[in-house]
Amino acid sequence: MRLELVTKDNVHKVCKVKVHPHQEVFVAPVAKSLAEAYVYPDAAWPRAIVDGDRIVGFVMVAIQPDDPIEAYRFCLWRLIIDADEQGKGYGRFAVQAVAEEGRRRGIGQLHSTWHPGDGGPEEFYVRLGFVLTGEVLDDETVGVLQL
Ligand SMILES: CC(C)(COP(=O)(O)OP(=O)(O)OC[C@H]1O[C@@H](n2cnc3c(N)ncnc32)[C@H](O)[C@@H]1OP(=O)(O)O)[C@@H](O)C(=O)NCCC(=O)NCCS
């Protein structure tokens, strides 16, 4: 398993990564995320999640150390594991790889924000060690993982 840059060679396959229909409320499509990465090139860190020769997901981190809101300084902005690939450890791998990138940069905390609700990712984040901060940002729950 590895994270790879999104390039002209893989972008079409990356855009085919889709969640289950009932999960669509919790995350934007990959193509929208890549459009945002284009508009915020200094902050966005988008990567394909790859296993062997298969693209199984997409992750995008916001890296903006000077943001006035602490939770947005090193923050999981998008995390999508393809519907057919969920429950196989790819989400855990992606978060660990992002955490490793943060440590490499000397960053002490990884935040994530998510829509609360049934079928959402809260349990996933808690299992991975995220602690709820009690904040609500843009109607989303905030969690933090110490690196
Ligand atoms: C949330 C998501 C990223 C999890 O990815 P995944 O690859 O299925 O998760 P993993 O297989 O790595 O699971 C890691 C752990 O979390 C648990 N877990 C994963 N999803 C869970 C859920 N919905 N509820 C409870 N536990 C969950 C797993 O059981 C596993 O626990 P364990 O290793 O202790 O047994 C994936 O379901 C997804 O893409 N969801 C839709 C998009 C979304 O909500 N993204 C987050 C936006 S902020």
The ligand as an SDF file (V2000), in Angstrom:
LIG
                    3D

 48 50  0  0  0  0  0  0  0  0999 V2000
  -14.5850    6.0580    6.7810 C   0  0  0  0  0  0  0  0  0  0  0  0
  -13.7200    5.2900    5.7710 C   0  0  0  0  0  0  0  0  0  0  0  0
  -12.6350    6.2220    5.2410 C   0  0  0  0  0  0  0  0  0  0  0  0
  -13.0910    4.1020    6.4920 C   0  0  0  0  0  0  0  0  0  0  0  0
  -12.1850    3.4430    5.6120 O   0  0  0  0  0  0  0  0  0  0  0  0
  -12.0190    1.8340    5.6290 P   0  0  0  0  0  0  0  0  0  0  0  0
  -10.8940    1.4920    4.7180 O   0  0  0  0  0  0  0  0  0  0  0  0
  -13.3280    1.2000    5.3690 O   0  0  0  0  0  0  0  0  0  0  0  0
  -11.6130    1.5800    7.1600 O   0  0  0  0  0  0  0  0  0  0  0  0
  -10.5670    0.4790    7.7110 P   0  0  0  0  0  0  0  0  0  0  0  0
  -10.8610   -0.8360    7.0530 O   0  0  0  0  0  0  0  0  0  0  0  0
   -9.1760    1.0150    7.5850 O   0  0  0  0  0  0  0  0  0  0  0  0
  -11.0180    0.4170    9.2330 O   0  0  0  0  0  0  0  0  0  0  0  0
  -10.1640    0.8090   10.3080 C   0  0  0  0  0  0  0  0  0  0  0  0
  -10.8910    0.5640   11.6100 C   0  0  0  0  0  0  0  0  0  0  0  0
  -12.0570    1.4050   11.6900 O   0  0  0  0  0  0  0  0  0  0  0  0
  -13.2340    0.6080   11.8310 C   0  0  0  0  0  0  0  0  0  0  0  0
  -14.2860    1.2370   11.0330 N   0  0  0  0  0  0  0  0  0  0  0  0
  -14.2160    1.6240    9.7550 C   0  0  0  0  0  0  0  0  0  0  0  0
  -15.3760    2.1970    9.3680 N   0  0  0  0  0  0  0  0  0  0  0  0
  -16.1820    2.1440   10.4470 C   0  0  0  0  0  0  0  0  0  0  0  0
  -17.5060    2.5700   10.6960 C   0  0  0  0  0  0  0  0  0  0  0  0
  -18.2410    3.1790    9.7520 N   0  0  0  0  0  0  0  0  0  0  0  0
  -18.0320    2.3650   11.9170 N   0  0  0  0  0  0  0  0  0  0  0  0
  -17.3100    1.7450   12.8770 C   0  0  0  0  0  0  0  0  0  0  0  0
  -16.0330    1.3250   12.7220 N   0  0  0  0  0  0  0  0  0  0  0  0
  -15.4920    1.5240   11.5110 C   0  0  0  0  0  0  0  0  0  0  0  0
  -12.8640   -0.7490   11.3020 C   0  0  0  0  0  0  0  0  0  0  0  0
  -13.6760   -1.7530   11.8730 O   0  0  0  0  0  0  0  0  0  0  0  0
  -11.4210   -0.8520   11.7310 C   0  0  0  0  0  0  0  0  0  0  0  0
  -11.3460   -1.1750   13.0940 O   0  0  0  0  0  0  0  0  0  0  0  0
  -10.3560   -2.3110   13.6580 P   0  0  0  0  0  0  0  0  0  0  0  0
   -9.1350   -2.3150   12.7720 O   0  0  0  0  0  0  0  0  0  0  0  0
  -10.0820   -1.8660   15.0330 O   0  0  0  0  0  0  0  0  0  0  0  0
  -11.1400   -3.5500   13.5360 O   0  0  0  0  0  0  0  0  0  0  0  0
  -14.5860    4.7380    4.6040 C   0  0  0  0  0  0  0  0  0  0  0  0
  -15.6400    3.9780    5.1330 O   0  0  0  0  0  0  0  0  0  0  0  0
  -15.1670    5.7980    3.7010 C   0  0  0  0  0  0  0  0  0  0  0  0
  -14.5650    6.1540    2.6760 O   0  0  0  0  0  0  0  0  0  0  0  0
  -16.3740    6.2980    4.0470 N   0  0  0  0  0  0  0  0  0  0  0  0
  -17.1170    7.2470    3.2280 C   0  0  0  0  0  0  0  0  0  0  0  0
  -16.4370    8.5940    3.1320 C   0  0  0  0  0  0  0  0  0  0  0  0
  -16.2230    9.2490    4.4820 C   0  0  0  0  0  0  0  0  0  0  0  0
  -17.0810    9.2910    5.3470 O   0  0  0  0  0  0  0  0  0  0  0  0
  -15.0130    9.7880    4.6210 N   0  0  0  0  0  0  0  0  0  0  0  0
  -14.6050   10.5480    5.7630 C   0  0  0  0  0  0  0  0  0  0  0  0
  -14.9390   11.9670    5.4890 C   0  0  0  0  0  0  0  0  0  0  0  0
  -14.3430   13.0010    6.7580 S   0  0  0  0  0  0  0  0  0  0  0  0
  1  2  1  0
  2  3  1  0
  2  4  1  0
  2 36  1  0
  4  5  1  0
  5  6  1  0
  6  7  2  0
  6  8  1  0
  6  9  1  0
  9 10  1  0
 10 11  2  0
 10 12  1  0
 10 13  1  0
 13 14  1  0
 14 15  1  0
 15 16  1  0
 15 30  1  0
 16 17  1  0
 17 18  1  0
 17 28  1  0
 18 19  1  0
 18 27  1  0
 19 20  2  0
 20 21  1  0
 21 22  1  0
 21 27  2  0
 22 23  1  0
 22 24  2  0
 24 25  1  0
 25 26  2  0
 26 27  1  0
 28 29  1  0
 28 30  1  0
 30 31  1  0
 31 32  1  0
 32 33  2  0
 32 34  1  0
 32 35  1  0
 36 37  1  0
 36 38  1  0
 38 39  2  0
 38 40  1  0
 40 41  1  0
 41 42  1  0
 42 43  1  0
 43 44  2  0
 43 45  1  0
 45 46  1  0
 46 47  1  0
 47 48  1  0
M  END
$$$$
